[in-house]
Amino acid sequence: MKSEVAEKLFTFEEYLAYDDGTDNRYELVDGRLELMNPPTFRHLLIAKFAEQIFDTEIKRLGLRWVCFREAGIRTGWRKSRLSDLYIVPVEQVREFLDRSAITEIPPLLAVEVVSPESVSRDYRFKRSEYAALEIPEYWIVDPMKSKVTVLLWEEGLYEETVFTGNQNIVFRTFPELLLTVEQVLAAGNIG
């Protein structure tokens, strides 16, 4: 469930400075604050697993990249989305360390984990906003449908490939990484 907060239209700068004295998290959508529900535990476990895998691969390859979970991506003039996970070059955040964790430059890879209330947001709205930014690789991990959709930016459009079961997910960002959909989805379970 999402709910809009206040009638006021916020600028991006006002959004960065907004503090309602709670731990609530908001996205900025066309100038309106939209309250985001806390994610499910399955959602958090899958995002944590992906972050650990990516951090390990970044370190193995000696890349000067950093992986952030639940940080923001500015997607328009009065728009900012909270991504479940994204990867950016270190230089992209170095001068903004003491500012809200919202990148204004498109990340190299963005990952969204679908929850019951985020289906249209992850498949439709974020997809079109991420396409407008030309984010090179966008994953939609859907534990409800047991699939991972990988969208690769090609010649002005996202080319979509859906992976299921024990299929290896094909990465542009990490071409040597071997990871199956089953492994990703299994991370959302507690043994």
Buried (B, 14 or more C-beta within 10 A) or exposed (E): EBEEBEEEEBEBEBBBEBEEEEEBBBBBBEBBBBBBBEBBEBBBBBBBBBBEBBBEBBEEEEBEBBBBBBBBBBBBEBBBBBBBBBBBBEEBBEEEEEEEEBBBEBBBBBBBBBBEEBBEBBBEBBBEBBBEBEBBBBBBBBBEEEBBBBBBBEEEEBEEEEBBEEBEBEBEBBEEBEBBBBBBBBBBEEE
